[in-house]
Amino acid sequence: MKKIILIITLINFSDLNAFEIIRDQVFEHYLKETLFKLTGEENIEFRLINDVKENAFVINNDYIFFTKGILKSINNENALISIMLHEYGHIKKNHIFQKKIKAEKLKEFSKYNNIFSLLVGLSLSNTEVMFGTSLTINEGLIQDYLKNSVVFENEADDLMIYYLNKNSLDKQPIYDFLDDLSINNLDDSYRKTHPTINDRKKKVLAHITKGNKSIRDNKFTYLKAKYFMNSKNEKYNNFFRNIKNGKNVKIEDPEFKQIFEYELFKVGMSQESSIVIYNSVIKIFNNSYVKLEFLNHLIDNDYHDLLLKNINIFKNNKNIKNEFYYLYIMGKVYDYLNQKNESFFYFCNFYKKNNIIKLSNYYCNKYDRSKISIIDLVNEINVDINQ
């Protein structure tokens, strides 16, 4: 079996204070699907942050970030949905770009995000666990983004209220969450950048019309069980407790049968075919990261024919091409297929994209561009690697 071993040295890495991003296909699918049902919006992606503090934020107009801490503290699904709608309000009102964030900070964000990703995400030796599912974002930069004005927060609340009314959703959960917020999160930074909790509660009471509809989705229950084992479904909680203790105890649950098998597979405890598991979860959640993970699994486990069958389907998928690891995995695919010219081309563009000069120079000088097909050339990064 052919493998690429990647070694990267990061100078002054200890100075980087960053949040870890968890790629969770259930979480991403659940919120994206819910946002679409409530607003018709289908272009926003969601990411989960490995932090136990309660927070949600946007840093551009494409993503909404939630911390794990929100999943721990919120027991009513409508509260989580209300927070999602508030953050969506920041995007709809274009608050990020109104703040005129400096280009230098965006460049810094990209550099930290991408370089650290290599360290935490490209550990390919364990083919059962597969390559890591994390990226990071710089904490200091996030804090700059979070300093919204009171005006922006009021506008985001207004849009949240609009969609709660439009969908006749119960206002009590977000009212209760604001109560909890007043106890746990009222630091100086919050006071300076948000309306008072009492003002926000008054607005909720005054402007949300009578509605008692509640959203119920087992994905929410699953996520609370997975990360904190505090869901209302004790079978789900026990499943993840058992995984944590190295025990494989199956539960009968038709809705999540395959995703439970996927969780077992990730820690090397599933007895089912990995190909069946991947095909099932990809069909259900259509997650581009998991598709890329699947390609990596086919390489590491020498599924030559299956790789050939899937490579062209996946390699030209727009969403997969937006994944951070896309160019790297394509380089690995062609290395496995012993197509060195194409392999060097993709590795060249992966390192070029991330401004890693020595490695980009190395790979970019090892392929013949005239022999790269047009379908691959669309993935070329058109930047001067010597800048």
C-alpha positions in Angstrom: 0.0 0.0 0.0 1.4 3.4 -1.0 1.4 6.3 1.5 2.5 9.8 1.6 4.1 10.8 4.9 3.9 14.5 5.5 6.2 16.3 8.0 5.7 20.0 8.7 7.6 22.2 11.1 5.8 25.2 12.3 8.0 27.9 13.9 6.5 29.7 17.0 3.5 27.4 16.9 3.1 27.6 20.7 2.1 31.3 20.2 -1.0 30.3 18.3 -4.1 30.3 20.4 -6.8 28.7 18.4 -10.2 27.0 18.5 -10.6 23.6 17.0 -13.3 23.1 14.4 -15.0 19.7 14.5 -16.4 18.4 11.2 -19.6 16.6 12.2 -21.9 15.6 9.3 -25.0 15.2 11.5 -24.5 18.7 13.0 -23.9 20.4 9.6 -26.8 18.6 7.9 -29.2 19.3 10.8 -28.7 23.1 11.0 -28.4 23.6 7.2 -31.6 21.7 6.6 -33.4 23.5 9.4 -32.3 27.0 8.2 -33.5 26.1 4.7 -36.9 25.0 6.0 -37.4 28.2 8.0 -35.9 30.8 5.7 -35.3 29.3 2.2 -31.6 30.0 2.6 -29.5 27.2 1.2 -26.0 28.7 0.9 -24.9 28.9 4.5 -22.7 26.3 6.0 -22.4 25.4 9.7 -19.3 24.4 11.8 -19.0 23.2 15.3 -16.3 24.6 17.6 -14.6 22.4 20.2 -15.1 24.8 23.1 -17.4 24.3 26.2 -18.2 28.0 26.5 -21.6 29.0 25.1 -21.2 31.0 21.9 -22.3 31.4 18.4 -20.9 33.7 15.8 -20.2 34.6 12.1 -16.9 35.7 10.7 -18.0 35.9 7.0 -21.2 35.6 5.1 -20.8 31.9 4.3 -20.5 30.2 7.8 -22.2 30.1 11.1 -20.2 28.7 14.0 -21.5 27.2 17.2 -19.5 26.0 20.2 -20.1 22.6 21.8 -21.0 24.4 25.0 -24.3 25.5 23.5 -25.3 21.8 22.9 -24.5 21.1 26.5 -26.6 23.9 28.1 -29.6 24.1 25.8 -32.2 21.4 26.3 -35.0 23.0 24.1 -34.4 22.8 20.4 -36.2 26.0 19.7 -33.6 28.0 21.7 -30.8 26.6 19.5 -32.9 27.5 16.4 -33.5 31.0 17.7 -29.8 31.5 18.2 -29.2 30.2 14.6 -31.7 32.7 13.3 -30.0 35.6 15.2 -26.6 34.7 13.7 -28.3 34.4 10.3 -29.6 38.0 10.9 -26.0 39.2 11.1 -25.3 37.6 7.7 -28.5 39.0 6.1 -27.8 42.5 7.3 -24.2 42.2 6.0 -22.7 43.2 9.4 -19.4 41.6 8.8 -18.5 43.7 5.8 -20.0 46.8 7.3 -17.3 46.5 9.9 -14.6 46.8 7.2 -12.3 44.1 8.5 -8.8 44.7 7.4 -7.4 42.5 4.6 -4.3 41.8 6.7 -6.4 40.2 9.4 -8.2 38.0 6.9 -4.8 37.0 5.5 -3.6 36.2 9.0 -6.8 34.1 9.6 -6.2 32.1 6.5 -2.6 31.5 7.3 -3.3 30.2 10.8 -6.3 28.3 9.7 -4.5 26.5 6.9 -1.1 25.8 8.4 -2.4 24.4 11.7 -4.9 22.3 9.8 -2.0 20.4 8.2 -0.7 19.5 11.6 -4.0 18.3 13.1 -5.6 17.0 10.0 -3.1 15.0 8.0 -2.4 12.1 10.3 -2.9 9.3 7.9 -1.3 6.3 9.7 -4.4 5.0 11.4 -6.7 3.9 8.6 -9.5 2.9 11.0 -9.8 6.4 12.4 -8.8 8.0 9.0 -7.5 11.5 8.7 -8.4 14.0 11.3 -11.6 16.0 11.1 -10.5 19.3 12.4 -9.4 22.8 11.4 -8.7 25.7 13.6 -9.5 29.4 13.8 -7.5 32.0 15.6 -9.2 33.0 18.9 -7.9 36.6 19.0 -9.3 37.2 15.6 -12.7 35.8 16.6 -12.9 38.2 19.5 -12.4 41.1 17.1 -15.3 39.7 15.0 -17.5 39.3 18.0 -17.4 43.0 19.0 -20.6 43.9 17.2 -22.3 47.1 18.0 -25.6 47.3 19.9 -27.2 48.4 16.7 -26.1 45.3 14.9 -27.3 43.0 17.7 -30.7 44.7 17.7 -31.0 44.2 13.9 -30.0 40.6 14.2 -32.7 40.1 17.0 -35.2 41.8 14.7 -34.6 39.2 12.0 -34.7 36.4 14.5 -38.1 37.6 15.7 -39.3 37.9 12.1 -38.6 34.3 11.3 -39.9 33.0 14.7 -43.2 34.8 13.9 -43.2 33.6 10.3 -42.9 30.0 11.4 -45.1 30.3 14.5 -42.3 29.1 16.7 -42.6 29.2 20.5 -40.8 32.2 22.0 -40.4 30.7 25.5 -37.2 28.8 24.8 -35.2 31.9 23.6 -36.7 33.9 26.5 -35.4 31.2 28.9 -32.0 31.2 27.2 -31.7 34.9 27.7 -32.4 34.4 31.4 -29.6 31.8 31.6 -27.3 34.2 29.6 -27.8 36.9 32.2 -26.5 34.6 34.9 -23.6 33.0 33.0 -22.2 35.4 30.4 -22.6 39.0 31.5 -19.0 40.1 31.3 -17.8 43.6 30.4 -17.3 42.8 26.7 -20.9 41.6 26.4 -22.3 44.7 28.2 -20.4 47.0 25.8 -21.5 45.3 22.6 -25.1 44.0 23.2 -28.4 45.4 24.3 -29.2 44.7 28.0 -30.7 41.3 28.7 -33.8 43.0 30.0 -34.2 45.0 26.8 -33.8 41.8 24.7 -36.4 40.0 26.8 -38.8 42.8 26.6 -38.4 42.8 22.8 -39.1 39.1 22.7 -42.3 39.5 24.7 -43.5 42.5 22.8 -42.9 41.5 19.2 -43.2 37.7 19.0 -46.8 36.9 18.2 -48.5 34.0 19.8 -47.1 30.8 18.5 -46.4 27.4 20.2 -44.9 25.4 17.4 -41.8 23.4 18.5 -39.2 21.9 16.2 -38.4 18.3 17.0 -35.5 16.5 15.4 -33.7 13.5 16.7 -30.5 14.9 15.3 -30.5 17.4 18.1 -30.9 14.6 20.6 -28.2 12.6 18.9 -25.7 15.5 19.1 -26.4 16.2 22.8 -25.8 12.5 23.5 -22.6 12.4 21.4 -20.9 15.4 22.9 -22.2 15.5 26.5 -24.3 12.3 27.0 -27.1 14.5 28.4 -29.9 14.1 25.9 -33.4 13.0 26.7 -32.8 9.7 25.1 -30.9 7.5 27.5 -30.2 4.8 24.9 -28.3 7.4 22.9 -26.4 8.6 26.0 -25.5 5.0 26.9 -24.2 4.3 23.4 -21.7 7.1 23.6 -20.8 6.2 27.2 -20.0 2.7 26.0 -17.9 4.0 23.1 -15.9 6.2 25.5 -15.3 3.1 27.7 -14.3 1.0 24.8 -17.5 -1.1 24.7 -19.6 -1.9 21.7 -23.2 -2.1 22.7 -25.6 -1.9 19.8 -28.9 -0.2 20.0 -32.0 -0.7 17.8 -32.6 2.6 16.1 -33.7 2.5 12.4 -33.2 6.3 11.9 -29.6 6.4 13.0 -28.5 2.8 12.4 -25.8 3.7 9.9 -24.5 6.8 11.7 -24.1 4.7 14.8 -22.2 2.2 12.8 -20.1 5.1 11.4 -19.3 6.2 15.0 -18.2 2.6 15.9 -16.2 2.4 12.7 -14.3 5.6 13.5 -13.0 4.0 16.7 -12.4 0.6 15.2 -15.3 -1.2 16.7 -17.7 -1.8 13.8 -18.1 -5.3 12.3 -19.9 -4.0 9.2 -18.3 -3.3 5.8 -16.7 0.1 5.8 -17.8 0.5 2.2 -21.4 -0.1 3.1 -21.1 2.3 6.0 -19.6 5.1 3.9 -22.1 4.6 1.1 -25.0 4.8 3.6 -24.0 7.9 5.5 -23.0 9.7 2.2 -26.4 8.9 0.8 -28.2 10.2 4.0 -26.1 13.3 4.8 -24.4 14.1 1.5 -21.4 15.6 3.4 -18.5 16.7 1.2 -15.9 16.2 3.9 -17.0 12.6 4.4 -16.8 12.0 0.7 -13.2 13.2 0.7 -12.7 11.0 3.8 -14.1 8.1 1.8 -11.6 8.6 -1.0 -8.8 8.6 1.5 -10.1 5.4 3.0 -10.2 3.7 -0.4 -6.5 4.6 -1.0 -5.3 3.5 2.4 -7.1 0.2 2.2 -6.1 -0.5 -1.4 -9.6 -0.5 -2.9 -8.3 0.2 -6.4 -11.4 -0.5 -8.5 -13.7 1.3 -6.2 -11.4 4.3 -6.2 -11.4 4.4 -10.0 -15.2 4.1 -9.9 -15.6 7.1 -7.6 -12.7 9.4 -8.4 -14.3 11.2 -11.3 -17.7 11.5 -9.6 -16.2 13.1 -6.5 -13.3 15.0 -8.0 -15.5 17.4 -10.0 -18.1 18.0 -7.3 -18.2 21.7 -6.5 -18.7 21.2 -2.7 -15.9 18.7 -2.4 -13.6 21.0 -4.3 -14.3 23.7 -1.7 -13.0 21.4 1.1 -9.6 22.3 2.5 -8.1 18.9 1.9 -9.3 18.4 -1.6 -6.1 19.2 -3.5 -4.0 17.2 -1.0 -6.2 14.1 -1.3 -6.2 14.4 -5.1 -2.4 14.4 -5.0 -2.6 11.3 -2.8 -5.1 9.6 -5.2 -2.8 10.0 -8.2 0.2 8.9 -6.2 -1.6 5.7 -5.4 -2.5 5.3 -9.1 1.2 5.8 -9.9 0.3 8.9 -12.1 3.2 11.0 -10.8 2.7 14.0 -13.1 -0.9 14.5 -11.9 0.1 13.8 -8.3 2.9 16.4 -8.3 0.4 18.9 -9.9 -2.1 18.5 -7.1 0.5 18.6 -4.3 2.0 21.7 -6.0 -1.3 23.5 -5.9 -2.2 22.4 -2.4 1.0 23.9 -1.0 0.8 26.9 -3.3 -2.7 27.6 -2.1 -1.4 27.5 1.5 1.7 29.6 0.8 4.1 26.9 2.0 6.9 28.0 -0.3 9.5 25.2 0.0 7.0 22.4 -0.6 5.2 24.2 -3.3 8.5 24.9 -5.1 9.5 21.3 -4.7 6.3 19.8 -6.3 5.8 22.6 -8.8 9.1 21.9 -10.4 8.4 18.2 -10.8 5.5 18.0 -13.3 4.9 18.9 -16.9 1.9 21.2 -17.2 1.4 20.4 -20.9 0.5 16.9 -19.9 -2.2 17.9 -17.4 -5.7 17.4 -18.7 -8.0 20.4 -19.0 -10.4 18.9 -16.4 -7.6 19.0 -13.9 -6.1 22.4 -14.9 -9.3 24.1 -13.6 -7.9 23.3 -10.1 -4.7 25.2 -10.7 -3.9 28.0 -8.2 -3.0 31.0 -10.2 -0.6 32.8 -7.8 3.1 33.6 -7.9 4.6 31.2 -5.4 7.7 33.4 -5.1 5.8 36.4 -3.7 
